[in-house]
């Protein structure tokens, strides 16, 4: 990097030669998959399936748009604050 000193950027760890590095990936880290494209370019794709499995499930379902529209019957004005904060 031209603007940073290599003393700051480069970090060297002293590792014993007889020790092998341990590779363990967390279950919530998404997997980056390079996909080759035509003409030699590479597209970087992210696989979020493991992240979705590791994240907690939400027991509260989002309302359907039909329900929201039906609940607006009789009202003449819906403000952004009403829609964002679910005020009646």
C-alpha positions in Angstrom: 0.0 0.0 0.0 1.6 3.3 -1.0 0.1 5.4 1.8 0.7 3.1 4.8 4.0 2.0 6.3 4.5 -1.8 6.0 5.5 -1.8 9.7 1.9 -0.9 10.5 0.1 -3.1 7.9 2.1 -6.3 8.0 1.8 -8.5 11.1 4.1 -11.4 11.6 3.4 -14.1 14.1 6.1 -16.3 15.4 4.8 -19.9 14.8 6.6 -23.0 15.8 7.5 -25.1 12.7 6.2 -28.4 14.3 2.7 -26.9 14.9 0.1 -27.0 12.2 -2.4 -24.2 11.9 -5.9 -25.0 13.1 -8.6 -24.1 10.5 -12.0 -23.9 12.0 -14.7 -21.8 10.4 -17.6 -20.4 12.4 -21.0 -21.6 11.4 -22.3 -18.1 10.9 -19.6 -16.9 8.5 -21.0 -16.8 4.9 -19.1 -18.8 2.3 -17.6 -16.7 -0.6 -17.8 -18.7 -3.8 -15.8 -17.5 -6.9 -17.8 -18.3 -10.1 -15.9 -18.1 -13.4 -17.8 -16.2 -16.1 -17.4 -16.1 -19.8 -14.4 -14.2 -21.1 -12.2 -15.1 -18.1 -13.8 -12.8 -15.5 -14.7 -14.1 -12.0 -18.0 -13.2 -10.2 -17.8 -13.3 -6.4 -21.0 -14.9 -4.9 -21.9 -15.3 -1.3 -23.6 -18.4 0.0 -25.8 -17.4 3.0 -27.5 -20.8 3.5 -25.3 -21.7 6.6 -25.8 -18.2 8.0 -29.6 -18.6 7.6 -29.4 -22.0 9.5 -27.4 -20.4 12.3 -29.5 -17.3 12.8 -32.4 -17.5 15.3 -35.9 -17.9 13.8 -38.4 -15.1 14.4 -41.7 -16.3 15.7 -43.5 -13.1 14.7 -44.7 -13.1 11.1 -44.9 -10.0 9.1 -48.5 -8.9 8.2 -49.7 -9.4 4.6 -50.3 -6.4 2.5 -54.0 -7.3 2.2 -54.3 -7.1 6.0 -52.6 -3.7 6.1 -54.8 -2.3 3.3 -58.0 -3.7 4.9 -57.1 -2.2 8.2 -56.8 1.2 6.5 -60.5 1.3 5.6 -62.2 4.4 7.0 -59.0 6.4 7.4 -58.2 9.3 5.0 -54.5 9.7 5.8 -51.5 7.3 6.4 -48.3 9.1 7.4 -44.8 7.6 7.2 -44.7 7.6 11.0 -47.9 5.6 11.1 -46.6 3.0 8.7 -43.2 2.8 10.3 -44.2 2.7 13.9 -47.5 0.9 13.4 -49.6 3.5 15.2 -53.3 3.3 14.9 
